[in-house]
Amino acid sequence: MSTVQPKPEKIIFAIDTDKELLTEYPSSSSFFAAKKKKFDIIKEAIILFVDNKKMINQRNQFAICTLSETADWFHDFSTDSKEFYQMLNFIQPTTSFANFNIFFIYYELIYYELIY
């Protein structure tokens, strides 16, 4: 009896880099005594997601697009989760942005021929 391996997924994380994410997340519970920055919570959630997706299928691939006033392709698709986590740690919120045009995400996807 053979098991069917699910088809690998290509997942892109579009990560906001507005400096607002450096503020602490307000905790209403004393259970979460350690205050965390919003950006650290986002990174932890991404790592948990990637870990779980890799348990399902080792061939899943992950990429990073950063969002500021525009969208920038930050890290190409990779199945190497350690490399992905290293690149994730390079991302730091920098400045505040008044607005963001979501078209820039589509532009990056078209430019890298991920959608047609």
Z-matrix of the N, CA and C atoms (Angstrom, degrees):
N
C 1 1.459
C 2 1.528 1 109.10
N 3 1.306 2 116.24 1 123.38
C 4 1.461 3 119.89 2 -179.32
C 5 1.527 4 109.78 3 -103.47
N 6 1.320 5 114.59 4 148.73
C 7 1.453 6 119.47 5 176.59
C 8 1.515 7 108.72 6 -96.61
N 9 1.293 8 115.29 7 144.79
C 10 1.467 9 120.89 8 179.67
C 11 1.521 10 107.81 9 -91.64
N 12 1.313 11 115.20 10 122.19
C 13 1.454 12 121.16 11 178.02
C 14 1.529 13 108.06 12 -81.08
N 15 1.351 14 117.98 13 127.73
C 16 1.466 15 118.63 14 178.93
C 17 1.528 16 111.11 15 -63.27
N 18 1.306 17 115.14 16 152.33
C 19 1.465 18 121.06 17 178.49
C 20 1.535 19 108.63 18 -64.20
N 21 1.337 20 117.89 19 136.25
C 22 1.469 21 119.34 20 -179.55
C 23 1.524 22 111.35 21 -65.37
N 24 1.312 23 114.30 22 146.03
C 25 1.459 24 121.31 23 179.24
C 26 1.527 25 109.41 24 -102.63
N 27 1.322 26 115.59 25 151.06
C 28 1.459 27 122.44 26 171.44
C 29 1.526 28 106.10 27 -113.74
N 30 1.326 29 115.62 28 114.59
C 31 1.461 30 121.61 29 -173.93
C 32 1.524 31 109.23 30 -117.95
N 33 1.330 32 115.88 31 128.63
C 34 1.463 33 121.77 32 179.06
C 35 1.528 34 108.20 33 -109.77
N 36 1.330 35 115.86 34 127.81
C 37 1.458 36 120.90 35 174.06
C 38 1.522 37 107.90 36 -98.03
N 39 1.332 38 116.70 37 120.58
C 40 1.459 39 122.52 38 174.92
C 41 1.525 40 106.17 39 -97.75
N 42 1.328 41 116.36 40 107.63
C 43 1.464 42 121.86 41 -170.20
C 44 1.520 43 110.59 42 -108.80
N 45 1.330 44 115.30 43 122.04
C 46 1.455 45 123.05 44 177.68
C 47 1.528 46 109.16 45 -68.56
N 48 1.335 47 117.56 46 136.53
C 49 1.460 48 121.06 47 179.30
C 50 1.528 49 112.38 48 -118.77
N 51 1.322 50 117.76 49 24.79
C 52 1.456 51 121.56 50 176.65
C 53 1.528 52 109.27 51 -69.44
N 54 1.341 53 116.59 52 139.39
C 55 1.468 54 119.67 53 -175.98
C 56 1.532 55 113.04 54 -66.66
N 57 1.320 56 117.40 55 -10.96
C 58 1.474 57 120.32 56 174.08
C 59 1.534 58 110.45 57 -57.60
N 60 1.330 59 116.77 58 -27.74
C 61 1.463 60 121.15 59 -178.42
C 62 1.525 61 112.75 60 -72.91
N 63 1.348 62 117.54 61 -5.58
C 64 1.462 63 120.83 62 175.44
C 65 1.524 64 112.27 63 -85.11
N 66 1.329 65 116.72 64 -6.33
C 67 1.467 66 119.71 65 176.93
C 68 1.523 67 109.59 66 -76.07
N 69 1.323 68 115.19 67 156.12
C 70 1.453 69 119.68 68 -179.73
C 71 1.512 70 110.64 69 -75.50
N 72 1.309 71 114.42 70 143.95
C 73 1.463 72 120.41 71 176.71
C 74 1.523 73 107.86 72 -76.04
N 75 1.345 74 118.58 73 126.09
C 76 1.461 75 119.85 74 -179.48
C 77 1.529 76 110.99 75 -69.65
N 78 1.306 77 115.98 76 123.77
C 79 1.457 78 120.93 77 179.88
C 80 1.520 79 109.23 78 -105.25
N 81 1.322 80 115.81 79 127.28
C 82 1.467 81 119.78 80 179.18
C 83 1.522 82 111.02 81 -94.52
N 84 1.306 83 116.92 82 2.38
C 85 1.455 84 121.24 83 -176.71
C 86 1.517 85 110.44 84 -120.74
N 87 1.325 86 116.12 85 139.60
C 88 1.458 87 119.53 86 176.32
C 89 1.524 88 110.43 87 -75.09
N 90 1.347 89 116.82 88 -11.99
C 91 1.458 90 121.46 89 178.18
C 92 1.526 91 110.15 90 -61.64
N 93 1.329 92 116.31 91 -37.66
C 94 1.450 93 121.45 92 178.26
C 95 1.525 94 108.44 93 -96.49
N 96 1.318 95 115.64 94 70.55
C 97 1.464 96 120.75 95 -175.61
C 98 1.524 97 111.97 96 -65.40
N 99 1.307 98 117.45 97 -38.68
C 100 1.457 99 120.42 98 -179.75
C 101 1.525 100 109.48 99 -76.14
N 102 1.311 101 114.87 100 120.40
C 103 1.459 102 118.61 101 178.82
C 104 1.515 103 109.17 102 -79.92
N 105 1.323 104 115.69 103 138.95
C 106 1.456 105 121.06 104 -179.63
C 107 1.515 106 109.48 105 -123.39
N 108 1.325 107 113.71 106 149.44
C 109 1.451 108 118.73 107 174.42
C 110 1.517 109 108.94 108 -74.91
N 111 1.322 110 115.12 109 148.81
C 112 1.467 111 120.29 110 -179.59
C 113 1.524 112 111.48 111 -56.25
N 114 1.329 113 117.02 112 -39.81
C 115 1.454 114 120.16 113 -177.97
C 116 1.531 115 111.48 114 -65.90
N 117 1.331 116 117.27 115 -36.80
C 118 1.465 117 120.46 116 177.46
C 119 1.526 118 111.31 117 -65.46
N 120 1.318 119 116.84 118 -36.44
C 121 1.468 120 120.74 119 177.42
C 122 1.531 121 109.90 120 -65.59
N 123 1.322 122 116.64 121 -40.92
C 124 1.471 123 120.95 122 178.12
C 125 1.523 124 110.05 123 -62.04
N 126 1.346 125 117.17 124 -46.41
C 127 1.466 126 120.29 125 179.89
C 128 1.529 127 111.33 126 -62.45
N 129 1.325 128 117.48 127 -40.74
C 130 1.468 129 120.64 128 178.60
C 131 1.528 130 110.90 129 -62.85
N 132 1.329 131 116.61 130 -39.78
C 133 1.466 132 120.25 131 178.94
C 134 1.535 133 110.73 132 -65.91
N 135 1.321 134 117.04 133 -40.08
C 136 1.473 135 120.78 134 178.03
C 137 1.522 136 110.30 135 -63.47
N 138 1.324 137 117.22 136 -44.52
C 139 1.471 138 121.13 137 179.67
C 140 1.519 139 110.78 138 -61.84
N 141 1.314 140 117.14 139 -43.59
C 142 1.467 141 121.05 140 178.13
C 143 1.531 142 110.49 141 -61.58
N 144 1.324 143 116.25 142 -43.17
C 145 1.464 144 121.18 143 178.89
C 146 1.527 145 110.88 144 -61.97
N 147 1.334 146 116.85 145 -48.13
C 148 1.471 147 121.24 146 -179.08
C 149 1.528 148 110.10 147 -62.19
N 150 1.327 149 117.33 148 -45.07
C 151 1.469 150 120.66 149 178.53
C 152 1.519 151 111.45 150 -56.75
N 153 1.315 152 116.83 151 -43.99
C 154 1.467 153 120.38 152 -179.21
C 155 1.524 154 111.61 153 -69.55
N 156 1.317 155 117.64 154 -39.26
C 157 1.459 156 120.55 155 177.78
C 158 1.528 157 111.01 156 -65.60
N 159 1.339 158 117.28 157 -36.51
C 160 1.461 159 120.85 158 178.38
C 161 1.527 160 111.57 159 -69.30
N 162 1.330 161 117.33 160 -29.91
C 163 1.466 162 119.55 161 175.92
C 164 1.525 163 110.69 162 -67.36
N 165 1.320 164 116.17 163 -33.23
C 166 1.460 165 120.96 164 179.81
C 167 1.523 166 110.53 165 -74.35
N 168 1.348 167 115.94 166 -43.99
C 169 1.460 168 119.91 167 -178.31
C 170 1.528 169 108.95 168 -152.75
N 171 1.319 170 116.91 169 114.16
C 172 1.467 171 122.33 170 -179.37
C 173 1.527 172 112.59 171 -64.01
N 174 1.325 173 117.61 172 -18.32
C 175 1.462 174 121.32 173 -177.80
C 176 1.529 175 112.96 174 -88.27
N 177 1.340 176 118.26 175 -1.02
C 178 1.462 177 120.23 176 175.93
C 179 1.524 178 109.19 177 -60.28
N 180 1.340 179 115.48 178 144.07
C 181 1.459 180 121.26 179 -178.20
C 182 1.520 181 109.97 180 -119.87
N 183 1.337 182 115.38 181 146.68
C 184 1.454 183 120.97 182 -176.51
C 185 1.522 184 109.98 183 -131.54
N 186 1.335 185 115.50 184 142.56
C 187 1.461 186 122.35 185 178.42
C 188 1.524 187 108.45 186 -135.76
N 189 1.344 188 115.28 187 163.35
C 190 1.465 189 120.84 188 -178.51
C 191 1.522 190 109.47 189 -127.97
N 192 1.323 191 114.59 190 132.92
C 193 1.459 192 123.25 191 171.59
C 194 1.525 193 105.79 192 -122.60
N 195 1.332 194 117.74 193 125.21
C 196 1.461 195 119.89 194 179.09
C 197 1.524 196 109.91 195 -94.67
N 198 1.320 197 115.17 196 147.25
C 199 1.458 198 121.80 197 -178.11
C 200 1.515 199 109.93 198 -116.28
N 201 1.315 200 115.50 199 125.18
C 202 1.462 201 121.97 200 172.34
C 203 1.521 202 105.08 201 -134.87
N 204 1.312 203 118.23 202 -123.75
C 205 1.465 204 118.39 203 172.02
C 206 1.522 205 110.11 204 -74.34
N 207 1.320 206 115.71 205 -20.38
C 208 1.465 207 122.60 206 175.28
C 209 1.530 208 107.20 207 -133.06
N 210 1.303 209 115.91 208 179.34
C 211 1.461 210 121.21 209 174.28
C 212 1.524 211 107.43 210 -105.69
N 213 1.321 212 116.35 211 136.74
C 214 1.456 213 120.82 212 -179.90
C 215 1.522 214 109.36 213 -128.25
N 216 1.329 215 115.39 214 130.97
C 217 1.460 216 120.89 215 176.95
C 218 1.522 217 106.58 216 -70.55
N 219 1.321 218 117.37 217 116.45
C 220 1.464 219 121.57 218 -172.55
C 221 1.527 220 112.81 219 -102.17
N 222 1.319 221 116.59 220 -39.36
C 223 1.463 222 119.89 221 -177.79
C 224 1.517 223 108.81 222 -147.13
N 225 1.326 224 115.88 223 127.55
C 226 1.456 225 120.75 224 -177.63
C 227 1.527 226 110.87 225 -73.96
N 228 1.314 227 116.23 226 168.19
C 229 1.459 228 122.08 227 -178.70
C 230 1.525 229 111.10 228 -57.77
N 231 1.322 230 114.59 229 136.93
C 232 1.453 231 120.68 230 179.20
C 233 1.522 232 109.26 231 -151.37
N 234 1.325 233 115.18 232 146.92
C 235 1.466 234 120.15 233 173.50
C 236 1.528 235 110.34 234 -93.04
N 237 1.330 236 117.07 235 -8.08
C 238 1.458 237 122.73 236 -177.67
C 239 1.529 238 109.89 237 -82.77
N 240 1.318 239 116.73 238 101.56
C 241 1.467 240 119.51 239 -175.63
C 242 1.525 241 112.07 240 -67.90
N 243 1.338 242 119.04 241 -33.11
C 244 1.472 243 120.26 242 178.56
C 245 1.524 244 111.13 243 -63.61
N 246 1.329 245 116.06 244 -42.74
C 247 1.462 246 120.23 245 176.46
C 248 1.524 247 110.46 246 -62.87
N 249 1.330 248 115.77 247 -41.79
C 250 1.468 249 120.64 248 178.95
C 251 1.529 250 110.20 249 -60.61
N 252 1.332 251 117.96 250 -44.87
C 253 1.473 252 121.47 251 -179.81
C 254 1.521 253 111.49 252 -64.51
N 255 1.324 254 117.28 253 -37.43
C 256 1.466 255 120.18 254 176.53
C 257 1.522 256 110.82 255 -61.99
N 258 1.320 257 116.07 256 -44.43
C 259 1.463 258 119.79 257 179.45
C 260 1.534 259 110.47 258 -66.40
N 261 1.311 260 116.52 259 -37.96
C 262 1.465 261 120.84 260 177.42
C 263 1.526 262 110.62 261 -59.67
N 264 1.323 263 117.26 262 -37.69
C 265 1.467 264 120.81 263 -179.82
C 266 1.523 265 113.31 264 -72.89
N 267 1.333 266 117.97 265 -17.52
C 268 1.463 267 120.99 266 175.93
C 269 1.526 268 111.98 267 -74.61
N 270 1.313 269 116.96 268 -22.12
C 271 1.468 270 120.72 269 -176.20
C 272 1.524 271 109.43 270 -76.65
N 273 1.304 272 115.98 271 129.45
C 274 1.460 273 121.79 272 176.89
C 275 1.520 274 109.24 273 -137.85
N 276 1.330 275 116.66 274 133.68
C 277 1.465 276 119.02 275 173.72
C 278 1.526 277 109.46 276 -60.53
N 279 1.325 278 115.87 277 141.68
C 280 1.464 279 119.13 278 -173.44
C 281 1.521 280 113.35 279 -119.69
N 282 1.299 281 117.69 280 -65.83
C 283 1.464 282 120.94 281 -176.42
C 284 1.516 283 109.91 282 -130.40
N 285 1.316 284 115.23 283 171.25
C 286 1.468 285 120.09 284 177.47
C 287 1.527 286 109.16 285 -86.52
N 288 1.314 287 114.45 286 148.20
C 289 1.462 288 120.38 287 179.64
C 290 1.512 289 108.54 288 -124.94
N 291 1.326 290 115.49 289 132.74
C 292 1.462 291 120.56 290 -177.90
C 293 1.520 292 111.72 291 -68.54
N 294 1.324 293 116.08 292 -37.91
C 295 1.459 294 119.20 293 -178.50
C 296 1.517 295 110.19 294 -157.14
N 297 1.309 296 114.34 295 169.68
C 298 1.458 297 121.02 296 179.02
C 299 1.510 298 108.15 297 -143.01
N 300 1.325 299 115.92 298 131.15
C 301 1.453 300 121.74 299 177.40
C 302 1.527 301 107.97 300 -96.69
N 303 1.317 302 117.34 301 113.47
C 304 1.462 303 121.79 302 -175.38
C 305 1.533 304 112.09 303 -61.24
N 306 1.304 305 118.38 304 -17.53
C 307 1.462 306 121.66 305 177.04
C 308 1.532 307 111.26 306 -55.67
N 309 1.332 308 117.20 307 -31.65
C 310 1.466 309 120.42 308 -177.83
C 311 1.533 310 112.15 309 -60.98
N 312 1.327 311 117.55 310 -30.95
C 313 1.471 312 119.62 311 176.39
C 314 1.517 313 109.24 312 -65.45
N 315 1.324 314 117.15 313 -46.29
C 316 1.460 315 121.08 314 179.22
C 317 1.524 316 111.35 315 -63.18
N 318 1.326 317 116.61 316 -37.62
C 319 1.460 318 120.30 317 177.75
C 320 1.533 319 110.24 318 -59.31
N 321 1.327 320 117.15 319 -45.51
C 322 1.466 321 120.65 320 179.37
C 323 1.524 322 110.64 321 -63.01
N 324 1.315 323 117.59 322 -41.73
C 325 1.463 324 121.04 323 -179.68
C 326 1.526 325 111.26 324 -65.53
N 327 1.317 326 116.76 325 -38.41
C 328 1.463 327 120.70 326 177.66
C 329 1.529 328 109.58 327 -70.87
N 330 1.336 329 117.53 328 -43.65
C 331 1.456 330 121.78 329 -178.74
C 332 1.532 331 111.25 330 -58.52
N 333 1.333 332 116.64 331 -41.96
C 334 1.461 333 120.69 332 179.83
C 335 1.521 334 112.64 333 -89.35
N 336 1.326 335 115.79 334 12.56
C 337 1.454 336 124.19 335 175.29
C 338 1.538 337 112.44 336 55.94
N 339 1.332 338 114.98 337 40.86
C 340 1.454 339 119.95 338 177.14
C 341 1.526 340 111.45 339 -92.23
N 342 1.334 341 115.12 340 -23.27
C 343 1.466 342 121.01 341 170.53
C 344 1.530 343 106.55 342 -134.74
N 345 1.297 344 115.21 343 157.96
C 346 1.459 345 119.62 344 -176.81
C 347 1.494 346 111.05 345 -122.25
